[in-house]
Amino acid sequence: MSGAFRIPSAGRLKQAKTARFSFDGQSYTGIEGDTLASALLANGVHLVGRSFKYHRPRGILSAGAEEPNALVEIRRDAARRTPNVRATVQELYDGLEARSQNRWPSLAFDVGAVNDMASPLFSAGFYYKTFMWPKAAWKSLYEPRIREAAGLGVSPDKPDPDHYSSRYAHCDVLVLGGGAAGIAAALAAADTGVRVILADEQAEFGGSLRFEAAAMIDGQDGFAWAQAAVARLSAMDNVRVLSRTTAFGYYAQNFVGLVERVSDHLKSPGHDLPRERLWQVRAKRVVLASGAIERHMVFADNDRPGIMLAGAARTFLNHHGVAVGRNVGVYTANDSAYAAAIDLKKAGVNVAAIVDLRDNPTGPVIDEARALGIEVNFGRAVIRAGGKLRVTSMTVQPKNGGGERTIPVDAILMSAGWTPSVHLFSQSRGKVAFNDETKRFVPGIYAQDCVSVGACNGTDGLSATVDEAYAAGAKAARDAGAKAVKGTKPKVDASESWSRGMLGAAPGAGPDTRVKAFVDFQNDVTAKDIRQAVHEGMRSIEHVKRFTTNGMATDQGKTSNMHGLAIAAETLGKPIPEVGLTTFRAPYTPVTFGAIISHARGPLFDPTRKTAIHPWAEAQGAVFEDVGQWKRAWYFPKAGEDMHAAVDRECVAVRTNAGLFDASTLGKIEVVGPDAARFMELLYTNPWEKLEPGRCRYGIMLREDGFIYDDGVVGRLAPDRFHVTTTTGGAPRVMNHMEDYLQTEFPHLNVWLTSITEQWAVIAVQGPKSRDIIAPLVEGIDMSDEALPHMSVREGRICGVPTRLFRMSFTGERGFEVNVPADYGQAVWEALWAEGQKHGATAYGTEAMHVLRAEKGYIIVGQDTDGTVTPNDAGLDWAVGKKKTDFVGIRGLTRPDLVAKGRKQLVGLKTKDPKVVLEEGAQIVEDPKQAIPMKMIGHVTSSYWSQNCGRSIALAAIAGGRDRMGDTLYVPMPNGVIEVEVTGMVFFDETGGRLNG
């Protein structure tokens, strides 16, 4: 037996296969094809959770992703615990284990329910007004307790053993929503031959056809037609059909995020199956067919278990074959609830009464309800529901006041109408418009290449929906480049028609301050909370939302938003459009962290990049550090050396003889095309048009605000080709920066950008004997100073392989950077190393590189700059073209605050005690005896011990630094104050003579 409330003659599920499951340790039986919600209802279980704030008993409200109450934990084992799963979405499988949340010690007896009795203390916005005193209690008492109480489910505490996958996909037409509208649009587009993706969050396609008993399309039952149409689409080579797939985010340029639940519905998923798959889809055209969401009625105690949406009750009956009660009451302001009552009555369920808030509605469904003997009450309201752990009665009263009547029931079905689901449209940055006649927000101004069809577009009636969707699908295909191919439009033979309903609170929902008439079930927001927010000065609906939490968190206002908006508008005395609509943000429904990160966890959390020379450095015992995603040799210790000794030896060797350094991690970008020089003129502060091929130049890149963004040496290989280097960590952002401007600001330029960081290994050979090491191995390049001066680049061969040989230095010594194809990187390094041993060369790492460049006053972007440093601040005015009229950041440089006196400027520092090495980041003051908090005038950006200088050296950003040369300043530290002298930034070879050996 699959449950006492299962009706054998109803529904579409076959009872051949039963599925055992448990809820809070109690065993039950359901049917494969059930959701956890339908299986619980089949067994007469309505109490499934406790509310967030008041811990009130809660039951199942809906039958889909809009469910705010039935959030449960699904367990497979100790490591596979998923909190906050909607029971209405979770498919049943044999052995499923579910547990309720947010209760202690049990669901039926929850100590937290004391909050309901103390509800006056937890009114809207209470968290803004309480926990203020005593101040010391916040850290020790209030915050820890609030954090313990926050949230609903309990996060898993063990590593996730499942794996996830992700895919990118491109299509011509993406259809989101698998109801009648979505299927019709997909059919129209698919028949033209374009690439189509059809996605729906349910396990089976059909949307509202799952419960519309009267729908007939192409001569067959509506749901049967949907299955046949989807089967036809699935068989087409140009169509991809994705069930159990939720579109959670609509981003720029028709980029849509989808999550497919691959194995959550399986009893024993195979190890080869991912749990979920993230689809990142770029579509030429998007058809939104996301349907509409039924609204509840707002009345006193409308949250009792057993009170649910009328459409949900129809789904449980007509699809799952489950009656939600045996003596059901109906409360409505909409015709669709009559259809639910009629279906239940025909299935043998007693309908105690229909209470209709409207005065004298007419129509076929009303006539049919009366013909079936159902009591119908017009112009009346349900002013409260009875019961606690399960609804037991509804109290009815004329809506304008009068005598009360209590009707015993074990379930109440309610419907205030249907709200178009405009979440994805809103995420696309489209602007909604309010239809005053139907009192609905519908898509208005489109921002992307998409179209809304069906219920989400405010279209009423199945026939009109199919016509609109089919035409939209065909047009989307044509707009995507399809040739006209005439298909056959589905014909609607019979359908249902519903009226429009109501917004806001019904009679009995206040305005007194005692009644709890819930607007937002998930966040425990009542009608009186909305009114209170307005009374306390909230005028914007966004402020009302945050003050009350209405429509926040995972719910995103699916059932509550329009009611909350209407109540606020009524309280303010304004029309609804003037109050506005809150912004719907991604994700539409919660998305697991696993789906988002996919394989990017553990060792793969961030890619580990290694250069071609990494194995050699590893074999030599190098110690590595992480720089961005790269593993870089930090230093090369010999036996008995610590880091400081190794770095001192490496620095001295470079200036005495020579050093080899793996610089492969530097970002490298080729800028190619007839307009390459013009593009470089716009992206960098320096002039480039007159730079001759074969020469190099140090370049500075700014943001629009005038601050330094990146720097590097650029070599001009040909009139139309530049080899651009960037900082190691800046390569991706510089590439993005260039592409952004090329595509959006300078699309008229004929330029191509290519990242070549991985293609070239770079070996820096620096020091007085560097040319002697390289020259024997180079072919086709004149190595003399006259033919290859400092800041030059030549193409030739080294060790028989192609090279781009740069004459440049980041140490201040004669230097070269040998670029070779990465496949030959280690072989060329080993050849250079062997030659270097004849001249006393050593390998040096990033720490020695930092010391050597600091000795020469060369900056590192990101260390000596912090996003607020201009070229002038860094002493690099010489790198800004004085005659240039335009480049990115040129206007930012003229802002008054960027040219004002007293800005922080980069200078050198020498400690009065040469053996004291400053801490990087240490603050600098003028007067160490001033009262605390002291006035900080700058900070140390780089600091090292320099063996070559025989003392400590430092760079610092100091207010008005260049005007303070020779001044004594102070660095307060925990162990005392350190005196420093402000100096120039060059500490070694101030004349620069060593660049030529």
ZARO-106183 format. One record per residue (C-alpha): x, y, z. Coordinates in steps of 0.001 Angstrom, whole numbers, padded with zeros to 6 digits, always signed. Each point is the difference from the previous one (the first is absolute). Layout:
BEGIN
XYZ/...
//
This chain:
BEGIN
+000000+000000+000000/+001455+003379-001003/-002053+002139+002377/-003505+000349+001372/-000602+003154-002029/+000961-001559-003317/-002952-000202-002408/+000480-002969-002356/-002193+001481-002716/+001795+003354-000068/+003394+001131-001207/+002489-001198-002583/+002364-002072+002129/+000105-003766-000284/-000031-001894+003267/+002141-002816-001329/+003051+001305+001831/-000152+001219+003536/+002758+001856+001792/+000741-000143+003709/+001156+003202+001650/+000234+001537+003442/-000780+003402+001464/+001330+000849+003448/+000680-003696+000552/-003557-001146-000851/-000256-002407-002941/-002489+000559-002812/-000756-001332-003454/-000408+002022-003180/+000051-000557-003739/+002846+000608-002403/-000949+003229-001724/-001069+001597+003277/+001720+003000+001424/+000778-000178+003692/-002879+002432+000539/-002577-002081-001885/+001164-003181+001766/-000331+001633+003431/-003475+001303-000853/-000973-003457-001240/+000821-001247+003479/-001967+002784+001665/+003094+001962+001115/-000503+003759-000214/+002300+001262+002765/+003434+000196-001602/+001858+002883+001627/+000169+002980+002313/+000122+003603-001074/+003191+002025+000070/-000714+002631+002648/-003068-001087+001980/+000497-003786-000325/-003666-000397-000945/-001110-003368-001402/+000157+000022-003782/-001314-002238-002734/+000325-000329-003753/-001204+003105-001826/+000797-000673-003657/+001038-002710-002429/+003071+001610-001533/+003137+002077+000434/-001952+002849+001607/-000464-002091+003162/+000883+002145+003080/-000835-002431+002835/+000901-003606-000779/+003779+000344+000210/+001571-003243+001192/+003380-001651+000305/+000670-002936-002326/+002536-002561+001221/+001725-002778-001889/+002819-000464+002511/+001980+002029+002510/+001807+001902-002737/-003020+000444-002253/-002292+002297+001926/-001778+002690-001982/-001946+002587+002010/-002885+002163-001210/-001168-002306-002781/-003540+000793-001115/-002123-003082+000604/-002152+001059-002942/+002987-000334-002361/+001841-002973+001511/-000927-003132-001932/-000673-003123+002009/+002324-002980-000248/+000108-003231+001970/+001895+000539+003243/-000277+003789+000062/+000617+001425+003481/-001398+003441+000805/+000049+002025+003192/-001803+003132+001017/+001947+003112+001001/-000053+002933+002383/-001539-001869+002937/+001062-001459+003325/-000484-002501+001473/-002604-001136-002532/-002198+001300-002766/-003224-000429+001946/+001460+001527+003193/+002399+002821-000776/+001358+002035+002885/+000649+002847-002429/-003754+000506-000314/+000297+002231+003063/+001006+002648-002541/-003565-000016-001281/-001300+000988+003416/+002715+002639+000282/-000685+001300-003511/-000500+003648+001118/+003736-000021+000756/+000801-001171-003522/-001998+002451-002076/+001241+001286-003347/+003406+001612+000229/+000574-001161+003579/+003623-000802-000813/+000595+003683-000764/-001238+001081+003404/+001098-002682+002430/+003273-001493+001275/+001309+003537+000561/+000630-000257+003710/+002148-000827+001806/+002613+000597-002658/+002364-002667+001333/-002678-002692-000378/+000041+000173-003787/+003206-001950-000459/-000419-002460+002845/-003764-000566+000045/-002110+001462-002794/+002100-000778-003060/+000774-003644+000925/-003673-000699+000780/-001243+001722-003145/+002428-001982-002128/-001166-003234+001612/-003626+000858-000752/+000609+001306-003532/-000904-002050-003022/-002289-002972-000396/+001992-003115-000814/+003342-001138+001347/+002951+000190-002362/+001801-003280-000742/+003165-000416+002061/+001771-002613-002139/+001630+000270-003421/-002408-000496-002885/+000816-003385-001588/-002060+000662-003130/+001341+001498-003191/-001547+002620-002233/+000459+000931-003614/-000383+003081-002130/-000521+000621-003677/-000087+002951-002325/-002583-000046-002754/-001004+002255-002866/-003348-000031-001716/-002123+002105-002290/-003144-000120+002123/-000125-000760+003721/-003479-000701+001372/-000337+000246+003771/-003100-001734+001292/-001532-003277-001074/-003705+000683+000255/-002339+000374-002963/+001550+003361-000933/+003591-001224+000134/-000722-003180-001924/-001897+001903-002712/+002850+002503-000371/+002582-002798-000159/-001991-001856-002668/-000259+003100-002168/+003713+000754+000275/+001146-003612-000379/-001947-000510-003229/+002160+002687-001651/+003166-001986+000660/+001661+002426+002408/+001737-001238+003142/-002502-000051+002866/+000329-000691+003712/-003183-000590+002011/+000387-000030+003783/-002447-000490+002860/+000495-000451+003724/-002498-002872+000350/+000730-003665-000590/-002751-000089-002613/-000941+002682-002456/-003486+001444-000101/-000127+002824+002539/-003603+000731+001023/-001188-002783-002321/+000925-002313+002866/-003131+001122+001817/-002298+001518-002650/-002429-002860-000434/-002039+001681-002736/+002875+000913-002343/+000009-001670-003436/+002610+000647-002708/+000110-001650-003420/-002759-002355+001039/+001683-001372+003100/+000251+000719+003704/+002189+003056+000554/+002618-001802+002064/+000153-002933-002451/+000491+002509-002844/+002877+001582+001924/+001763-003371+000403/-000442-000858-003666/+001239+003430-001124/+003087-000194+002229/+000728-003516-001261/-000092+001369-003536/+002335+002849+000950/+002393-002399+001731/+000282-002035-003183/+001077+003028-002060/+003742+000432-000582/-000155+003770+000374/-001769-000046+003384/+001288-000587+003505/-002678-000686+002624/+000956+000553+003646/-002397-001102+002719/+000691+000526+003711/+001848+003124-001102/-000564+003380+001625/+000913+003270-001667/+001277+001883+003017/+001656+003070-001523/-000334+002141-003129/+003171+002006-000653/+001376+002361-002648/+000001-000810-003722/-002557-002787+000320/+002166-002046+002337/-002161-002245+002180/+001016-002224+002899/-001786-003343+000353/+000371-002737+002592/-000969-003544-000937/-000736-002427+002841/+001559-003142-001440/-000155-002603+002754/-001855+001384+003042/-003043-002055-001005/+001856-003310-000242/+000174-002615+002754/+003593-000978-000748/+001646+002463-002368/+002900-001445-001948/+003457+001300+000826/+000319+001215-003578/-002999+002310+000385/+000411+003546+001270/-002456+001086+002629/-000768+003226-001846/+001104+001610-003222/+000445+003723-000524/-000955+001120-003497/+001322+003371-001132/-001952+000800-003132/+000472+002798-002498/-003034+000377-002246/-000754+002218-002981/-003610+000252+001136/-001713-000954+003277/-003656-000855+000418/-001231+000406+003570/-002916-002314+000765/+000309-000080+003783/-003731-000002+000719/-001780+001547+002959/-000067-000638+003739/-003220-000289+001948/-000490+002431+002876/-001372-000969+003381/-002743+001788+001905/+001195+002222+002857/-002156-000666+003080/+000515-000793+003667/+001950-003202+000680/+000233-000818-003696/+003172-001978+000674/-001546-002989+001771/+001106-003387-001390/-002659-001171-002426/-000482+003438-001567/+001408+000073-003506/-000352+001481-003452/-002899-001305-002049/+002237-000683-003016/+002296-002104+002181/-002924-002097+001217/-001008-000591-003636/+003555-001098-000845/+000089-002443+002890/-003396-001375-001056/+000158-000032-003802/+003658-000916-000387/+000942-001908+003152/-003434-001396+000866/+000061+001423+003527/-002843+001693+001864/+001228+002720+002334/-002855-000618+002408/-003379-001660+000425/-002034+003073+000897/+001407+002934-001908/-000871+003674+000125/+000769+002474-002782/+000708+003719+000382/+000423+001979-003174/-000237+003182-001978/+000716-001836-003225/-001750-002539-002239/+002912-002451-000015/-000785-001129+003547/-003438-001173-001188/+001733-002411-002381/+001866-001478+002966/-003236-000433+001952/-001686-001620-003007/+002854-002438-000575/+000067-001001+003672/-003770-000439+000112/+000077-002230-003080/+002756-002056+001619/-002201-000684+003007/+001389+002616+002402/-002527+002042+001960/+000213+003737-000619/-001461+001661+003076/-000456+003421-001604/+001397+002482-002457/+000449+003464+001473/+000327+002626-002751/+001003+003545+000914/-001602+001310-003202/-003590+001174+000117/-001722-001638-002959/+002415-001896-002215/-001409-001984-002899/+001363-002624-002330/-000087-003662-000988/+002166-001207+002876/-002250+001690+002551/-003049-001592-001577/+001700-003395-000053/+001004+000265+003659/-003580+000693+000995/-001240-002794-002231/+002268-002397+001881/-001624+001060+003268/+002868+002087+001342/-001006+002827+002312/+001100+003332-001487/+000160+003207+002089/+000446+003331-001813/+001117+003252+001591/+001454-001766+003002/+003429-000341+001506/+001859-002560+002061/+001076+002171+002916/+002039-002663+001788/+000975-003647-000047/-000291-002328+002986/+002386-002683+001175/+003663-000089+000879/+001997-002916-001405/-002677-000429-002691/-002816+002233-001125/-003339-001070+001477/-002420+002729-001030/-000526+003237-001861/-002051+002862+001407/-002065+001814-002622/-001520+003469+000160/-001569+002383-002525/+002854+002138-001274/-001653+003191+001187/-000597-001400+003481/-002739-002027+001614/-000552-003354+001613/+002741-002588+000069/-000317-003649-000961/+002591-002692+000702/+000259-002855-002517/+001945-003146+000951/+002648-000909-002633/+003245-001942-000147/+001444+002044-002867/-000511+003441-001497/+000776+000727-003626/+000566+003657-000869/+000576+002097-003064/+000313+003769-000302/+000983-000200-003679/+003166-000545-001986/+003148+002136-000186/+002038-000067-003223/+003455-001382+000770/+002155+002895-001231/+003094-000938+002004/+002165-000962-002988/-001262+002959-002027/+000946+002312+002862/+003437-001635+000270/+000532+000740-003698/-000273+003690+000974/-003376+000327-001689/-002464+002529+001409/-003387-001267+001109/-003233+001916-000582/-003125-000014+002156/-003223-000966-001722/-002608+001953+001912/-002892-001998-001442/+001312-003395+001098/+002022+001342+003001/+003107-001835-001100/+003605+000885-000737/+000908-001357-003421/+003079+000314-002231/+000280+003489-001433/+003261+001292-001465/+002432-002697-001104/+003740+000417+000533/+001160-003155-001787/-000982-002201-002933/-002772-001842+001779/-003774-000227-000021/-002505-001057+002666/-002924-002223-000880/-002965-001509+001763/-000891+000557+003629/+003286+001777+000810/-000994+002565-002629/-003455+000443+001516/-001685-001998-002759/-003221-001691+001168/-001454-003153-001470/+001686-003072-001432/-000936+000706-003629/+001391+003554+000096/+003112-001287+001768/+000765-002643-002625/-000625+002424-002872/+002268+002649+001536/+002767-002455+000876/+000024-001732-003376/+000257+003323-001822/+002769+001162+002374/+001995-003214-000482/-000195+000312-003775/+001037+003661+000106/+002893-000744+002369/+001251-002608-002449/-000262+002423-002930/+001803+002697+001973/+002740-002534+000735/+000482-000589-003721/-002446-002787-000846/-001649-000312-003359/-003764-000106+000122/-001276-003564+000358/-003681-000435+000591/-000878-002281+002885/-003334-000973+001447/-001236+002081+002870/-001566-002007+002863/-003785+000337+000151/-001650+000543+003366/-003293-001879+000092/-001021+000758+003592/+001425+002040+002844/-000767+001753+003256/-000491+003724+000553/+000735+001794+003271/-000835+003454+001282/+002521+002387+001474/-000269-000141+003792/+001061+002498+002642/+003114+001567+001527/+000776+000790+003611/-001630-000935+003268/-003496-001439+000195/-002498+000893+002744/+001133-001334+003363/+003685+000726-000696/+000156+003117+002132/+000688+002873+000162/+000217-000824+003726/+003366-001007+001423/-000978-003413+001356/-001033-002062-003000/+002670-002042-001766/-001050+000006-003633/+003082-001176-001862/+001217+001637-003185/+003421-001673-000131/-000033-003470+001510/+003726-000624-000278/+001005+003142+001879/-003000+000183+002369/-001155+003360-001341/-003604+000959+000725/-002315+002681-001365/+000449+002006+003177/+003786-000081-000492/-000386+001658-003412/-002265+002664+001481/+002402+000566+002876/+002877+000560-002412/-001991+002710-001760/-001047+001572+003304/+003663+000125+001042/+000925+002035-003036/+000819-002525-002717/-001239+001372-003310/+002030-001925-002561/-001045-003609-000553/+003697-000928+000132/+000164+001482+003522/-003199-001793+000991/+001518-003236-001287/+003141+000372+002092/-001776+001257+003103/-002419-002935+000027/+002065-002595-001993/-003033-000521-002272/+001085-001761-003179/+003629-000353+001064/+002325-002994+000088/-000756-003135-002015/-003700+000788-000382/+000602+003099-002157/-003628+001034+000527/-001481-002702-002219/-003296-000186+001916/+000338+003077+002216/+001269+002870-002093/-003248+001273-001518/-001950-000299+003257/+002673+001916+001906/+000100+002658-002697/-003781+000418+000005/-000179+000323+003797/+002789+002592+000002/-001704+001940-002801/-003332-000055+001834/+001639+001215+003230/+001830+002757-001859/-003143+000965-001894/+001809-000314-003331/-000614-002009-003168/+002089-003165-000228/+002193+001211-002915/+001092+003041+002024/+001231-002228+002799/+001993-002078-002501/+001183-003581-000160/+003002-001552+001694/+002896-001271-002067/+000127-003739-000599/+003548-001233+000313/+001690-003212-000992/-000248-002768+000929/-003687-000578-000668/+000138-003024+002292/+002931-001040+002210/+003002-001478-001808/+002434-002302+001782/+003601+001041+000466/+000945-003298-001610/-001735+000899-003251/+001647+003399-000151/+003559-001098+000751/-000239-003375-001800/+003531-001462-000107/+001592+003140+001452/+000641-001306+003500/+002822-001613+001888/+003122-000050-002165/-002081+001359-002878/-001498+002908+001961/+002411+002301-001766/+002096-001226-002935/+003652-000498+000873/+002131+001294-002833/+003607-001085-000424/+002546+001273-002459/+001956-002187-002411/+003051+000514+002219/-001777-001065+003199/+001355-003599-000013/+003594+001280-000183/-000545+002395+002908/-001661-002759+001993/+002965-002311-000609/+002368+002734+001221/-001868+000190+003317/-001706+003330-000613/-002526+001207+002539/-003168+001158-001772/-002557+002700+000730/-003460+000561-001452/-000288+003060-002232/-003484+000179-001421/-000591-003520-001253/+003673-000594-000725/+002562-001949+001971/+003134+002131-000128/+003491-000826+001272/+000367+002193+003099/+003683-000714+000702/+002583-002740-000583/+001580-000958+003360/+003308-001822+000136/+000951-002345+002831/-000063+001814+003312/-001659+003148-001374/-003167+001524+001304/-002126+002274-002172/+001894+003178+000886/+003388-001508-000728/-001191-001427-003313/-001550+003292-001114/+003110+001978+000994/+002191-002379-002033/-002310+000180-003021/-000138+003821+000044/+003774+000374+000212/+000563-002558-002755/-002301+001833-002413/+001884+003292+000464/+003419-001666+000026/-000325-002511-002832/-003455-000978-001241/-003273-001625+001000/-002681-002044-001753/-003617+000641+000891/-003168-001747-001211/-002236+002875-001156/-002444-002182-001946/-002894+000995+002229/-000026+003587-001257/-003202+000659-001908/+000523+000210-003754/-002511+001336-002508/+000417+000500-003732/-001694+003075-001418/-000202-000472-003761/-001636+001852-002859/+000174+003089-002192/-001260+002126+002912/+002183-001606+002670/+002012+003158+000662/-003151+002151+000233/-001459-002486+002481/+003156+000094+002122/-000108+003815-000040/-003478-000158+001531/+000702-002708+002599/+003346+001252+001328/+001207+003388+001212/+003122-000166-002179/+000274+000890-003705/+000366-003011-002319/-000527+001189-003579/+003646+001034-000395/+001537-002981+001806/+002103-001764-002613/-000328-003739-000595/+002720-001758+001985/-000193+002442+002924/-001681-000325+003398/-001659+002423+002367/-001172-000146+003604/-003765+000547+000002/-002525+001037+002615/-003679-000924-000215/-002572+002028+001934/-003630-000420+000924/-002490+002698-000966/+000476+001584+003431/+003679+000693-000730/+001487-002588+002350/+002692-002478-001055/-001540-003301-001096/+003032-001902-001315/+003437+000472-001518/+002507-001887-002101/+002488+000152-002848/-001434-000016-003520/+002006-000997-003050/-000946+001018-003520/+000745-002968-002243/-001420+001513-003186/-002081+003030-001006/-003158-002000+000690/+001156-002238+002880/+000782+000683+003668/+001203-002458+002654/-001507+001315+003258/+001129-001219+003424/-002039+000419+003168/+000436-000784+003675/-000364-003685+000881/-003191+000458+001999/-001388+002628-002385/+000007-001980-003243/-003677-001077+000032/-001337+003395+001034/+002154+001848-002546/-001217-002321-002753/-003576+000600+001126/+000639+003753+000237/+001334+000086-003553/-002821-002138-001404/-002613+002074+001807/+001229+003236-001538/+000566-001540-003424/-003538-001376-000132/-001902+002845+001651/+001958+003248-000467/+002254-000565-003005/-001811-002573-002164/+000978+001955-003119/+003653-000964+000457/+001279-002930-002034/+001853-001811+002786/+000260-003542+001353/+001057-000902+003532/+001529-003370+000856/+001156-001261+003387/+003410-001629-000526/+001047-000439+003643/+000028-003794-000281/+001650-000037-003437/+003323+001555+000995/+002411-001018+002737/+002050+002977+001148/+003520-000253+001421/+001442+003185+001439/+003821+000066-000113/+001184+002959+002057/+003403+001259+001073/+003330+001297-001346/+000781-003316-001718/-003516-000627-001407/+001003+000698-003617/+002958-002364+000270/-002396-002771+001061/-002591+000569-002730/+002166+000908-002998/+001455-003471-000755/-003496-001474-000238/-001690+002677-002133/-000324-000170-003787/-000901+002850-002325/+000137+002828+002561/+002812+002527+000360/+000586+000203+003773/+002123+003168-000003/-001149+003050+001947/-000227+001963-003249/-002202-002566-001731/-001975-001036+003079/-000165+002963+002394/-001903+000019+003261/-003799-000207-000551/+000203-001864-003310/-001545-003207-001282/+001154-002310-002780/-001314-003224-001488/+002400-002818-000773/+000976-003407+001321/+001626-001319+003153/+001098-003596+000409/-001617-000568-003394/-003508+001100+001049/-001833+003297-000711/+000510+002795+002491/-001194+003491+000694/+003004+001484+001732/-000658+003103+002092/+002859+002207+001223/-001602+001251+003216/+000603-000068+003730/-001985-000133+003232/+003208-000064+002046/+001853+003045-001312/+002730-002229-001415/+000672-000875-003637/-002870-002358-000636/-001806-002117-002535/-003326-001831-000042/+000055-003064-002224/-003453-000941-001282/-000205-003493-001519/-002940-002321-000756/-001043-001542+003322/+000656-003540-001241/+003697+000874-000224/+000124+002049+003204/+001803-002478+002210/+002430-001074-002725/+001054+003596-000705/+000220+000731+003742/+002316-002984+000486/+002198+001152-002887/+000199+003521+001434/+000663-001442+003458/+002865-002107-001307/+001494+003042-001721/-000612+002105+003093/+002027-002321+002199/+003066+001075-001967/-000619+003570+001170/-001043-000531+003628/-003740+000431-000631/-002624-001056+002521/-003712-000664-000118/-002024+002523+001974/-003611+000087+001126/-002769+002518+000483/+001279+001245+003356/+003368+000978-001447/-001816+001532-002969/-001986+002186+002419/+003132+001131+001813/+001907+000758-003212/-002827+002062-001484/-000494+001899+003292/+003697+000887+000013/-000674+001767-003297/-003330+001543+001059/-002074-001996-002488/-003605-000312+001184/-002245-003047+000012/-003642+000739-000811/-002169-001414+002755/+002735+000260+002623/+001240+003563-000295/-003350+001076-001417/-003404-000617+001560/-002503+001155-002598/+000267+003659+001079/+003449+000819-001412/+000428+002188-003082/+003093+000111-002236/+001014+003243+001708/-000372-001598+003425/+002351-002776-001121/+002532+002391-001501/-000849-001193-003507/-001152+003251-001607/+002652-000600-002675/-002049-002961-001225/-003067+002152-000785/-000022+001433-003520/-000173+003767+000404/-001291+000573-003532/-002624-002747+000081/-003598+001197-000179/-001730-003241+000929/+000604-003237+001848/-001913-001958+002624/+000295+001978+003228/+001068+003341-001496/-003021+001816+001391/+000316-001775+003327/+003513+001412+000391/-001370+003543-000027/-002407-000469+002869/+000670+002595+002728/+000740-002576+002689/+002563-001739-002252/+002015+003172-000574/-000391+001429+003500/+003030+000556+002207/+000631-002413+002829/-000781-003200-001869/+001930-003101+001000/+003095-000418-002150/+002433-002886-000299/+003408+000710+001551/+002871-001949+001503/+000636-000559+003693/+003173-000764+001881/-000134-000990+003642/+002362+001911+002278/+001193-003388+001208/+000978-001710-003300/-000507-003454+001482/-003712+000553+000737/-002313-001247-002728/-003426+001638-000028/-003208-001997-000218/-001942+000387-003213/-003272+001746+000718/+001378+001792+003068/-001491+003465+000504/+002090+003174-000002/-000513+003107+002173/+001653+003378+000409/-000200+000138+003797/+000219-003284+001928/-001010+001760+003225/-003367+001223-001224/-003175-001275+001617/-001594-003210-001197/-001541-000346-002524/+003035+001399-001770/-000188+001754-003346/+001439-002426-002536/+001680+001674-002973/+001027-003075-001928/+000969-003654+000027/+002847-002295-001026/-000681-001738-003329/+003220-002025-000449/+002779-000790+002467/+003073-002247-000236/+003501-000638+001225/+002392+000818-002835/+003305-001850+000109/+001212+002053-002941/-000686+003257+001888/+001081-001407+003344/-003131+001286+001701/-003778-000095+000048/-001934+001843-002713/-003678+000827-000378/-002521+001698-002257/-002938+001850+001494/-003039+002061-000995/+000134+003229+002029/-002135+003116-000193/+002013+002632-001851/+002885-002438-000022/+002222+001671-002604/-000055+003237+002014/+001287-001835+003062/+003388-001124-001322/+002449-000271+002900/-002759+000304+002616/-000118-002319+002971/-003286-001846+000496/-001055-002738+002355/-001449-003475-000201/-001786-000970+003262/+000258-003724+000663/-001007-002163+002990/+003645-000248+001110/+000823+003648-000434/+000226+002868-002459/+002266-000295-003042/+001595+003135-001434/+000209+000232-003788/+001402+002474-002503/-001893+000884-003185/+002193-000589-003075/-000243-000528-003719/-001240-003331-001275/+003315-001161-001544/+002390-001589+002480/+002530-001628-002350/+001732+001349-003116/-001878+003294-000068/+001486+000985-003371/-001189-003193-001709/+003373-000751-001539/-000214-003723+000726/-002767-000474-002591/+002819-000246-002559/+002203-002299+002037/
//
